[in-house]
Every structure is written in structure tokens, then in C-alpha cells.
Amino acid sequence: MVRFYTSLLLLLILASCAPDTDPALAPSGIVGAWRWTGTYGGITGNLAVTPASTGANIFLELRDDSRYEIFRNDTSAQTGTYALSLKRSIYDHEDHTFITFSPADDEGESGVGPIYGAGNGIIGVNASGELTIDDNNYDGVGSVFVRR
């Protein structure tokens, strides 16, 4: 009986030594250059901010080394790093990939300010091939991007 419990304890210890990296978090589907097409939602659901309404052409470049750069009207507006994690969505109560942006040291607050309302949030590529970033709030906003 002691051997059984010793073996069980050893098995549990070995199982807990598995790597923390989850293949579902691999950024391969999101890496690349993305053109912002709009940010929608808000507390009333009526927010619709687009390049046409702002006069801003914005591109988000996500690199495979966890760095990003945002270009606004062909000028670099912000750089920094991003991290991916799993977080529970308030929408469907399932775990989804969540992106957190951190600006370079001298560029101000965390978040992605140059992309009207877009910032840290649930990230994914939908069936239409669009990149979406949705903040995880009931009255939040979501931003949509297409491959450049």
C-alpha cells in the first residue's frame, strides 16, 4: 500500500513539472501587419469609429518575438511588447486568448492609445480572417483589423 501511495505521489509531482506554455496561446495566427477598420460598441452600443470618421489610417504590426508597433498615417506612433494569456470571457464564460500590451519605457501608459479604444483584450482571428480585439467588459468596445 505504501508503494501505491509513493507511486501516486511521484506521478503527481512529475505531472506538475509539465511546461507552462500552452500551444493555444502561440501567436502564429495573429503575427503580421494588420490594418484597423474600426472600433465598435461602447456603453450604448452606438460607438462606431473608423478610419473615415477619424482621418487616421492605423496599422498594427504584431511580431513573433512578442513586440508590436503601431503606425498612424505611416508614422510610428507606439512600440512595445505584448503578452498572451488565457482569461475567462464575460461573454461566453469560456477561456480565450487575452492580449496585454505594454508600451516602450518612455511612451506613457499601458494600452494601445493610438487605436481608438482598442487595447488589452480578447484577441483572435475570426472565420473571415479578421483580427479582433474585444475588451472584456459588458459596455466595452471591440476593434477589427484586416491583413495588410
C-alpha positions in Angstrom: 0.0 0.0 0.0 2.9 2.4 0.8 4.3 1.7 -2.7 1.0 2.6 -4.3 0.8 6.0 -2.5 4.5 6.7 -3.1 4.0 5.9 -6.8 0.9 8.1 -6.9 2.7 11.0 -5.2 5.7 10.6 -7.7 3.3 10.6 -10.6 1.6 13.8 -9.4 4.9 15.5 -8.9 6.1 14.6 -12.4 2.8 15.8 -13.9 3.1 19.1 -12.3 6.5 19.6 -14.0 4.9 20.0 -17.4 5.8 23.2 -19.2 3.5 26.2 -18.6 3.4 27.1 -22.3 0.0 26.4 -23.8 0.1 25.8 -27.6 -3.3 27.6 -27.9 -1.5 30.8 -26.9 1.0 30.6 -29.7 0.8 33.9 -31.7 1.2 32.3 -35.1 -2.3 33.2 -36.3 -2.0 36.8 -35.1 1.5 37.6 -36.2 1.7 40.1 -39.1 0.7 43.5 -40.2 -3.0 44.4 -39.7 -5.0 47.4 -40.9 -7.5 48.8 -38.5 -11.0 49.0 -40.0 -13.0 50.2 -37.0 -13.9 50.2 -33.3 -17.4 49.4 -32.3 -19.6 49.0 -29.2 -19.5 51.1 -26.0 -22.0 51.7 -23.2 -24.8 52.4 -25.6 -23.6 50.1 -28.4 -23.6 53.0 -30.8 -19.9 53.8 -30.9 -18.5 53.4 -34.5 -15.1 54.9 -35.0 -13.5 54.2 -38.4 -10.6 55.5 -40.5 -13.1 57.5 -42.4 -14.5 59.2 -39.3 -11.1 59.9 -37.8 -8.9 60.6 -40.8 -6.4 58.1 -39.4 -5.0 55.1 -41.2 -3.7 52.8 -38.5 -1.7 49.7 -38.8 -0.9 47.2 -36.0 2.2 45.0 -36.5 2.4 42.0 -34.2 5.8 40.3 -34.3 6.7 36.7 -33.4 9.1 38.0 -30.7 6.2 39.5 -28.7 6.9 43.0 -29.9 4.4 45.3 -31.6 4.4 48.6 -33.4 1.5 50.8 -34.3 1.7 53.1 -37.3 -0.7 56.1 -37.6 -0.7 57.7 -41.1 2.5 55.9 -42.0 4.4 57.2 -38.9 5.4 55.0 -36.0 3.1 56.0 -33.1 3.9 53.4 -30.4 6.1 50.4 -29.8 6.3 47.9 -27.0 5.7 44.3 -26.1 2.7 42.1 -25.8 1.9 39.1 -23.7 -0.7 36.4 -24.3 -2.6 34.6 -21.5 -5.8 32.7 -21.0 -8.7 34.6 -19.4 -12.3 33.8 -18.9 -14.6 35.8 -21.2 -17.6 37.6 -19.7 -19.5 36.9 -23.0 -19.5 33.1 -23.1 -17.7 32.2 -19.8 -15.0 30.2 -21.7 -11.3 30.7 -21.6 -9.9 32.8 -24.6 -6.5 34.2 -25.6 -6.1 37.6 -24.0 -3.5 40.1 -25.2 -1.9 42.6 -22.9 0.1 45.5 -24.5 3.0 47.2 -22.7 4.4 50.3 -24.3 8.1 51.0 -24.5 9.6 52.6 -21.3 9.2 56.2 -22.3 5.8 56.0 -24.1 3.3 56.5 -21.3 0.5 54.4 -20.1 0.0 50.7 -20.8 -2.5 50.1 -23.6 -2.8 50.9 -27.2 -3.9 54.5 -27.2 -3.4 55.3 -30.9 -6.1 52.7 -31.9 -9.3 54.5 -30.7 -10.4 52.3 -27.8 -8.5 49.2 -28.7 -6.2 47.9 -26.2 -5.8 44.9 -23.9 -8.5 42.3 -24.6 -9.6 39.0 -26.1 -7.8 38.5 -29.4 -8.5 36.2 -32.2 -8.8 35.7 -35.9 -12.4 35.1 -37.0 -13.7 33.0 -39.8 -13.5 35.9 -42.2 -9.8 36.3 -41.5 -10.2 39.5 -39.5 -8.2 40.1 -36.3 -10.5 41.2 -33.5 -9.6 42.6 -30.1 -12.5 42.9 -27.7 -12.1 44.3 -24.2 -13.6 42.1 -21.6 -16.3 44.5 -20.3 -20.1 44.4 -20.7 -20.1 48.0 -22.0 -16.8 47.6 -23.8 -15.6 48.1 -27.3 -14.2 45.8 -30.0 -11.8 46.6 -32.8 -11.5 44.9 -36.1 -8.4 44.6 -38.4 -7.7 43.1 -41.8 -4.4 41.8 -43.0 -2.3 44.5 -44.6 
